Amino acid sequence: MAEKKYSDKAQKKIGKVMEEFKEGKLKSSSGDKVKDRKQAVAIGISEAREKDLKVPKKSKK
């Protein structure tokens, strides 16, 4: 059985951020409205990391 990448709380946090994105209420740190789905996911993961929730480590690309 494969190991779970994200904790349940992290998934919920990312889900809430995606809801904000879909409603058009998500803003980046500069205050601009987020228009890119990938950027919205990145913000959700970043916020989950800030709360010390289980998320995968950053890739070294």
C-alpha positions in Angstrom: 0.0 0.0 0.0 1.4 3.4 -1.0 2.2 6.0 1.7 -0.1 8.9 1.9 1.6 12.1 0.8 -0.6 14.7 2.5 -2.3 14.6 6.0 -6.0 15.0 6.2 -5.7 18.4 7.7 -3.3 19.5 5.0 -5.8 18.3 2.3 -8.5 20.3 4.0 -6.3 23.4 4.1 -5.5 23.1 0.4 -9.2 22.5 -0.3 -10.2 25.7 1.4 -7.6 27.7 -0.5 -8.9 26.2 -3.8 -12.4 27.2 -2.8 -11.2 30.8 -2.3 -9.5 30.6 -5.7 -12.7 29.3 -7.4 -14.7 32.1 -5.8 -12.1 34.7 -7.0 -11.2 35.7 -3.5 -7.6 34.3 -3.3 -4.9 36.9 -3.4 -1.1 36.5 -3.6 1.3 38.0 -1.1 1.6 41.1 -3.3 -2.2 41.6 -3.1 -2.9 40.7 -6.7 -5.8 38.3 -7.5 -4.5 34.7 -8.2 -5.5 33.6 -11.7 -3.4 30.5 -12.1 -4.6 27.2 -10.7 -1.0 25.9 -10.0 -0.2 29.1 -8.1 -3.3 28.5 -6.0 -2.2 25.0 -5.1 1.3 26.3 -4.3 -0.2 28.8 -1.9 -2.3 26.1 -0.2 0.7 23.9 0.2 2.8 26.8 1.5 0.1 27.6 4.1 -0.1 24.0 5.2 3.7 24.0 5.6 3.5 27.1 7.8 1.1 25.2 10.1 3.6 22.2 10.3 1.1 19.9 8.6 2.4 16.8 6.7 3.2 17.7 3.2 5.9 16.4 0.8 9.3 18.1 0.9 10.0 20.7 -1.8 11.7 19.3 -4.9 15.2 20.6 -5.7 14.5 21.5 -9.4 
